[in-house]
Amino acid sequence: MKLRTKQYQNRIELLQGTLDMLILQTLQWGPRHGYGIVQALRTESSEVLQVETGSLYPALHRLERQGWIRAEWKQTESNQRGRFYRITASGKKQLASDHNRWERMVAAIGSVMRARPEEGEA
Amino acid sequence: MKHIWPFAFGRRRNELQEEIESHLRMAAADRVASGESEQVARREALREFGNVPLVQDITRYSWGWAWLEQLVQDFRFAVRQMRRYPTFAVTVIGTLGLGIAATAAMFTVVEHVMLNPVSYKNPDRIIAITERANGQDSGRSLVPWLDIRQWKSRDHSFQSVAFWGRMSGRNYLEENTSAVQVDGIRVSSNLFPTLGVNPSIGRGFLPLPPSFAADENSGTIVLSYPVWQAEFSGERNVLGRSVTIDNTSYTVIGVMPRGFAFPRGDAEAAQVWIPVQLGKEDQTRTLVAMKYEAIARLRKGQTMASARTEMQAIQTAIAPEYTNLRTRSEHSSVALERYSDTIASPNLRRALLALLGASAVLWLIASFNATNLFLARSAMRQRELALRGALGASRARVARQMIVESIAFSGAAAGIGVAAAMVSLRLLAHSLQTRLPIPIPAKPDTLIILVLIALTLLSALGCGAWPILQVMRTPIEPVLKQGGFQVGTGRGQHRARSLLVALEMAFSLTLLVACGLLMRTIYSLRHVPLGFQIDHVIVANLNIPSFRFADRNMTQVLYEPLVDRVRQLHGVEAAGLMSEVPLGKTFATEITLRMNGTSTPAYLKAVSPGMQDVFGFKMAAGRFFDTQDTANSQSAVVVNEAFARLFSPDTHNPEAIVGRKLFSSSRDSKSSDSTVVIGVMKDERQQEVAEPARPEIDICIPQITPSSMFYQSAEGIAMDLAVRTDQPAAEMIPELRDALRQSSPELANATITKMDQIVQDSYGDQRFTAHLLEIFGGSALFLSIAGLYGLLSYIVAQRRREIGVRIALGAARRDLLWLILSQAGRMLVVGLSVGLGLAFLSSRLVRSYLYGVTVHDTWTFAGSAVLLFVAGMLAAYVPALRATRVDPMESLRAE
């Protein structure tokens, strides 16, 4: 019990709306299945980001419906059947715009957080 | 959209499952690779993944049609429920189906006869115009051309005014060698544009004004679809071909579209249309004037009321042109009616509406019954529902499921109901055809489907809503705590269900009373003395192809040889001809006689002497025609008592008319030959069994020659051949057909019926209504009794423990019997009292069909109530008996 709590504290819950962008980003590097995406996100974030499967799969299916990714059944390296997702052209466009928005947001939040209160206000 | 339809559910769901499975396998494989044992790896992977079904569910929601899936689930659940309780399902679906079938069938009839009888463009703007006496609602007169011309030049209400009449006699259309009987209609050239229908082949008539001289429309003809099919086998290359009707030849210039008919809505009728050619009978308003039916299309923006006012004013202005005072008064006013309203008589409309009402009542009873069944079941299911609530099903979800369920039930009922309705319409086709002005197709159309959907939803709502409310209101906890089936149905519910049963009884009683009144009417009709014998008589109704006998004496070349030939047939005891047999309703000729200062219309019939032996007509005075009456002897007529009463020189002695001269026997005005009355026949029923005899004059067929006064109308149009035989009809009819074919090939198609069938058919309207009411009333009786039985059985089953305790405490079985029966009795008494009131109010709806019985006939009312009460008590007796047989030990042990 204790272990799990600690583990949990080391991880950061994903911000609302960033999951789609992250999935698209991992798929930029090549087609992956659901488990692969979880692993990729974990390693790339140095074990910080943990995607709940309960969010991942709905997100994948949602993105597929949007036409941003496409799925097909393929053999994995370990010779198992897996459902691989591949990013589409419109997905790339979406990723670019998401990324752009994300950066502006980070910049904006950053500038807010760095700002010092005006002197004499207190 | 790749996945639109629910049948993709299964595949997608499997795919998702497989995807998750592969996720788990890979995760486990990774863990094994890092040294965990396979079991631990699998378990840990699962744990890490989380709640698999939940992930599946959430993912499926993201597909966006979860609600649809749930709906499908609910439907599947409903179907499973139906399978699990087949008796319940069959009872509910059968009950509702019966109600829906009756209503759907009646509505189909009403729709075709009253709502949508014609297939013209904007039919509610097409107006039939007739003339009538000022301030009188009955007695319409047709219109002479001079009046129509005045209307056309003065009115502002109508886009166009068209007119039409029939060609005289029976019309046979010949093309090369074949001949078919057709309805020949003379129409003004603007008739089709007025109706808003164009020919499907050809141009139709040119829009020329009616003229007295021949014009480009003269000698042209437009065929109806059935005639085109029959004569030209649907060949498109028909324009310009020539056909002959009554020895006049016409050039085909058009074919009307399939389904078009004018006049009236019978799309199967073999009609042809030729242009009206005005003649000298159109230049006068006297008695010899040609009269037409007028039909007009209302201009846009004009209403019936404004048109009526305007036409009234016009007619008042032109009425003085009638020189004869009596004719002037008959034409002093106009009557405007929607053409589609003229197709069903007011009597028929009333009857149809009454029957539609009756079927709706049956549907109500059925719905009440279904509601009762649902209520009973929801009480049984209370525990199940409470359990589901405890497991987290929201009440909305449970309620939705029940709604879906009741919709599934009523949907199934609607399917069965509409099928049953169409089958019964097909089965009833014969009696419908003789009773209704147009045929009823046994297939549902858009409007009927819409009504059905409405009925279905109403049924579902009706029988679903109450149980659902009950469920929504019931708290979960106490139900779970108490357990068992017998909880949670309070007195309120009993009272509600008893009320429903009582109402069912009330409605059933109204139907039974109406049915009883009609049955008494039929009984009275059957016991009316007809004035002739109907057993062992076969009648062939002939349409005379007079074109074959032009310029020949039909008496000699057609009728006498035909009768002789038929008399020779084996088993024929007597044979004769009559232009219309009594109650035949095929072709009636009326003449108006002025004698002794009175003038009255009288039926004119041509009869051969053999007819007395066929029908056994009785004489009040004098003799019937016999072999002495020939073309060379004194022209003789036989009249009936009704005629003699009016025209006898001695009012106290009608028989004194024998020997009197009536009218000139020859068309030649110089001839002084006169007909003489040789006998007075006892009155017989002529058109309707319920109608007393009207004056009648019979002339003798052997005496009729082409120069006789009524040659054309008496012999040239229709004739009935009647045969008295001891042979069965099935053997006699083919022989008769052979004999007819030998006389003229067209006659082989004659309608041949047994006389008792003709009499049966003449009860038609009453019989038709009575039959339907018997079906409705019987079903209502059955349903309401079943409802009562069901409720009492349920109550007994529910009160089993209580009854057991009572028995254990010493209650006499008789008391228990009484307990249940009195409960039934209360329901019945309440139901029957309400029902008697309803019946008192509603029975006047069938008034116009009653004969020999009053609208509020005590015996019928009392009889129906007693019938219902006795049936109800019998139905209550079974569950009551069951209550007395409850084993007290069983109940006590259970406590």
Interface residues (C-beta under 8 A of the other chain):
Chain A: H33 G34 Y35 G36 Q39 E52 T53 G54 Y57 P58 A59 H61 R62 R65 T76 S78 Q80 R81 G82 R83
Chain B: E15 L16 E18 E19 I20 S22 H23 R25 M26 A27 A29 D30 F49 G50 N51 L54 V55 I58 T59 Y61 S62 W63 G64
